[in-house]
Amino acid sequence: MSEDKTKEQAQPATEAEGQAPAELTVSDLNAIKQIIDVASQRGAFKPNEMMVVGQTYNKLEAFLGAVSQQQQQAAPAETGE
């Protein structure tokens, strides 16, 4: 009996409740980029935090640019079929 309880407690709440795992979409990443932009314009970050925020923003921007480019390349290939 105690083994059954331990197994039940070990499962994450999302699995136990039958919910789908959290997803992060390109649209969500674009929203995060915009949030960082607005927050930095409003002075929400301390000067010592700006380097990390800027590096993260640049990585996010590069990733979104690569995804956009892949989507544009894939679009003509799909219409050509």
FENPE-V564970 format. One record per helix or strand. SS is the DSSP state (H for helix, E for strand). FROM is the first residue (numbers start at 1). TO is the last residue. Records with the same first field share a line. If there is no record, write none. Layout:
# FENPE-V564970
SS=FROM-TO, FROM-TO
This chain:
# FENPE-V564970
H=2-10, 13-17, 26-41, 47-79
